[in-house]
Structures are given as structure tokens and as C-alpha cells.
Amino acid sequence: MHPSIIKGIQYLQGGNTEEAISLLEHAIVENRYLWDAYYYLSKAYLEHTKDSQSQEDLRKSLQALHTLEHLNPHYFPQKVGVLKKELEASFAKMGLTMADEVGIAQSAINGDPTEANAHSRLAHLLGEGPGTRIMRFQKIVETDPANILALSQLARAYSETNDLLMAQKLYQKILFHALGLHLTETFWEHEPMERIQEAVRWWSDQEGQGFHAEKESMELIFSFHSLSKIFSQQGELKKAAILFAGAIDLAINLGALTVLQHLFNDFLDLCIQSGQYTLARNRLAFLEKEVDQSNQEKLLDPLLVSLVRSHQQEETS
């Protein structure tokens, strides 16, 4: 966990909400993919409201929570749900009501029918099943075939119906539209890892210049990983390992390794099964450099690490 988040939590637990807010906001400035920072920032503003009675602080708490849900809708749903109820109660005490989220999402869709973020939010709020979401996002893709967010949501919905072939096609479309990667058999025959790395570097440079939104980058990481899982289920372990490495490399380049680090054992296991030891060693070295020793012990299976390190086979990653 980022040092500023750790200190921020300590200040929050000690009742010093102002210092907590300052540290957590600093962490987000350094890395906007630190999900824990948004969560605890929301809690810190909410706690600060109890003393300040400030409506602005309350709205900042809600904004931090909304940002977290927008960037990572899968972040500890129970914790987020509890915090949201606390926010609702605080709004009520001040004689206020939280904004009508359904109405806001619908209004955004009315303004731009291809606004996939708003569609995703509305589908979540309405509890739509995969069939309804397929119809919803298919309409967007028909109008905007290169809409990464809509393609990703469509692929997820098909995955939920166990139509993995359609999901695979959609995830491959995402990599094609976003990165220019056309995953034909010819692609896999000519240095696929190098081509993925080149595309990942290009995307990361573009995002750094403000050409891509964080949400698109997150969906691209997710697409690499989801496609890796599909190939793995098909027995295409080498391809799966390369795609998983692509997800990790993109996360590293964007400073978003926290998104995938809990899956690192899966990556190591996949590399071992497919004989991609160099892929594993290279990414393992980066993880060990970026993550402190105590967290490494929590994240990494020592047996898998030992197998990767002891293997002498040299391959080109």
C-alpha cells in the first residue's frame, strides 16, 4: 500500500481528518489508480463533516466514492455499500438528499446515446441482467464500432451467458481498435510479445498526454486479462501467458499494478505451465522492486517463485 495511504489511514483512525485528507489527496495526485486512496478519502471527508458540518465536505466525500465506483466498480462492494449508507444518513441529517443517480445517468444518455459510462452506470443501478445489457451495449456498438467501453461491457455480458466465443471476438476487437493488434494466427507467429509491448508503450504515452481516459485504460487492462483467461480455457496456454503479460505491462506503464498484483500467482502458474519462464522472471523482478517485502509475502506463492527462479531455460519475452 502507498505510504501516504498508510499514514492517511493512521491519521484518520487518530481523528486527524485534515492531515488524512491531505495525505490521501497527495497519493491520488501521484497515482490515480490507488483505489484505497479514494475509499479512505471519502471516509475522511465524511468524518470531517461531523466537525465542520460542511455540505461541501459531504459532497467531496460523495465525489470520491463516485470516482472510485466509476474507475473500479468491483472494489469491495460491501465496504462501498456501507459507506454509501453512512453518506445517505449524513445527507439526511443536513436536510439534503443524495443526487438521483438514475436520473443523472439517464440525463447523460439523453445528451449522448453512445455515452457508455452512463449506460454502464444505469445498467448497474437498475440491476440489469446480461441479456438486457447485451441489447443496451449492442446498440452503442452499432453506432460506434470502436467504442472501447461499450465493447468491454458487451464482452462481459456475453461472458456471463457463457458465450465465450463471442466474448473472445469482442475482446479482440478492443485490442484491435485501441492498439492496432490483430490477433490472427500470423500475429502469434512473429514476435507477439514484442508487438504487444510496443503497442502498450504507445498507449501509455498517449494516456500520459491526455489522449485516453483512465476508464478506457482500465478496460484495456481488463480485456487483456479476460482474453488471457479465455485462451487458457481453450488450452492455448502460451498465448494466454503472453496476453496476461500484456495486461501486467500495461498496468506497470500506467502505474496501476495494484489492479493485477493479487493475480500474480495465476500469472506465474500460467507461465510455468506454458514454459514461459522468461516472461515470468521479468515481471516478477518488477513486482519485487515495486512492492515491499511484507506485501510480497502476502501476494506471492513461494513455491511458484522458486520454480520460476530455478528454471534455467532462456526464452525471449
N, C-alpha and C positions, 0 to 999 in steps of 0.2 A: 504494500500500500504506500502511496506517495507520502513523504514525510510531513507535508503541510496538512494532509488529511488526518494523519495520526495526531498531530498537535492540535488541529482544529477540533477533533473529537474530544481530546482531553480538556480543552478549554470549555467546550460545550457541556461536558459532564461536570465540570467545576463551576458552571454557572456564568462564565465569562463569555457571553454570546457575541460581544463586539469583536473580540480577538478571534473567536471561532469563525465568524463571518469573513473577516479579513483574510485569514489563512485559507479558507476553503475557496474563496473567490480567486485568490492567488494561484491555487492549484489548478483551477479551471482555465485560467489565462495561460498557464504553462502547458496544459494538455486538456483539450476539451472532451476527451474520451474517458475521463475519470468519472465513472458513473457514481461511485461512492461520494464524490465531492458534491454532486448535485443533490443527492439524497440528504446528506447531513447539512448542506447549506439551507435546504428547505426547512429542516428541523430547527436549525439555528435561528433563522428568521422568525419561525413560529414561536420559539421560546422568547426571543427578544420582544415580540409583540406583547407578551404578558406584562412586561415592564413599561414599554413605550406606548402601548395602546395605539400604535400607529397602523392605520389602514394601509399605508404604503408598504410597511414591513410585511404585512399579511399578504399583500398582492405579490411581493417579491418571493415569499415562501411558495405561493401557488405557482408562480412563474418557473421557479427552479424545479418544482415537481413536474410540471408540464414538459419542460425541456428534457428531463430525464425520461419521461414516458415516450416522448417523441423520438429521441435518439436510440433508446433501448427499451422497447415495450415489454421485454422479458425480465427486467430487473426485479427480482424478489417481489412478485405480485402481492403477497400477503403483507409485507412490510409497507409497500406503497399504499395498499388499501387502508391499512390502519392509520397511516399519516394523513391520507386524504380525509378520513372521517374526523380526525382531530382538526383539520383545517376547516371542514364544514361547520364543526361546532364553534370554532373561533369566529368564523364569519357570522354565524347566527348570534353570538353574544354581542357583536358590534352592530346588530340590526342589519346585517348585509347578507346577500346570498351569493354563492359562487356562480360564476357565469354559466349560462346554459350551454354546455359543451356540445350537445347535439345541434343546437341552433347555430352555434358558431361554425361547426364543421359543415352543416348544410349550406350556410351562407357562403362559405368559401367555395363550395362546389357549384353553387349557382353562379358565382362570379367566373369560375373557370372549371368546366366539367371534366377537364383532364388533370385536375389537381389531385394527384394520387395520395399525397399525405392526408388531405382532408377526407378522401374516400376511406383510407385505412383507419383513420380515427373514428369515422362514423360507423364503419363496419364493426369495429371493436366495441363502441358504445352500445350499439344495437344488438350485439351478441350474434352476429350473422354466422351461419354455418358455411362450410366450404362451397356448397352448390351456389348459394346466393352470392358469395364473394367472387366465384368464377364468372358469373354473369356481370357483376359490377365492374371488375377489372378488365374483362374481355372487351367491354365497350370502350374503355380508355385506350387499350392497345390497338383496337381497330382504327381509332382516330390518330393515335400517336404511337406507332410501332416501336419506337426507340425509347419509350418511357421506362427507365430502369426500375423505378419504384413500383409501377403498375405490373411490369413483367415479374418482378420478385414476389409481389403479393399473389399474383396469379399462379406462379410456380408453387408457392406454399400451399395454396388451396388445393391444387391438384395432388400434391404430396399427401395431404390429409385424406384424400379419396383413394390413396394407394395407386394412383395413375402415375407411376414413376417415370414412364417413358415420356409422357407429356411434360412432366416437371423437368426432366433432363433437357428436353428440347428448349424449354423456356430459359433455363439457367444458361444454356449455351448461347442463346440469343443475347442474354445480358452481357456475357463476356465478349461477344462479337460487337455489339453496339457500343459498349463502353470502352473496350480495349482493342478492338480490331482483331481479336483472336478467333479464328475459325477452326473449331476442333474437329477437323476431318481426320481420317487415318493418316493422310500425308503429314498433317501437323505433328503427329506423335512420332513420326519417323525422323524428324530433323530438329534436334536440339530443342525440345519443347520447354524445358525449364529455363533456358536462356531467353527464349522468346517471351515467356511469361514474365520473367524478371524485368526485361526491357519495357514491357507494357505497364508493369506495376510502377516502375520508376517514372514513366511518363505521366501516369495518372496522379501519382503523389506530387510531382512537380506542378501539375495543373491545379490540384487542390490547394497547394501552398500559395498559388497566385490567385486563389479565389474563384476558379472556374467551376468547381464542383462543391456541392453542399455536403455536410457531414453525413446526412442521411443516405445519400447516394453511395458514399464510400462504405458506410456500414453494410448496405445491401450488397455491395460488390464483394466484400469480405465474406458475407453470409452465402453468397452464390458460389464462390469458390469452394467453401466448406461443404455446402449441401451437394454440389456436384461430385465432390470427392466421395461423400457417403454413398451416393447412387452408384458410382463406378465400383466402389468397394463391394457393394451388394451384388454387383454383376460379375465379381471375380477379377475385375481389371485393377489389380492392386497397385501396379506400378503407376498407372495413370492417376489413380486415387491419391497416391502419395505425392505426386508432383502437384496436383491441384491443391492438396492440403498445404503443401509448402508455399504455393502461391498465396493462399489465404494468410498464412503466417507472415510472409514477406510484405504483403500489403499492410497488414496490421502494424508491423515493425516500422515501415516507412512513414506511416501516418501517426505514429506514437500511440497506437491503440492496441498494443499487445495484450492488455488486460482482458480484451474481448475473448481471446482464444487461449490464454495461458492455462486455464483449467482443463483444456482439452489436449494438453501437450502429451500426456501419456498415450492417448489414442493415436496421435501422430507418430510417436516413437514406435509403437506396436505395429502400425501400418508400414512404416519404413523397414522394420525388421522382417516382416512377412514378405515384403516385396523386394528385399535385398538392396534397398536404397539407403545404405548406411551413411554415405557422404551427405545426403540431404539432411538426415537426422543430426549428424555431428555438427554441421554448420549452424543449424537453427538452435541446437542445444547450447552451443557456445554463446550465442547471443542471449539466450534466456538466462544463462548463468551469470552473464555480465550485468544484465539489467535488473535481475531480481535478487533480493538479499537472501542470505543463506537459510534463514529460518523459513521463509516462504518457499524456497526451493524444496526443502524437505517435505513441505505440505503438498506441493504440486507434483513432484516427480517420483515415479516408482524407481527405487534404487536398482532393482533387477533389470529394468529396461535400459536405464542409463548405463549400467555395467555391460550389458550386451552390445550396446552401440559403441561404447568406447573400446571394448576389447576386440571388436571385429577389424581386421586389417585390410579388408577389400577396399580398393580405391575406385570410386566412380566419379563421374562428372556430374555435379549438381546443376 
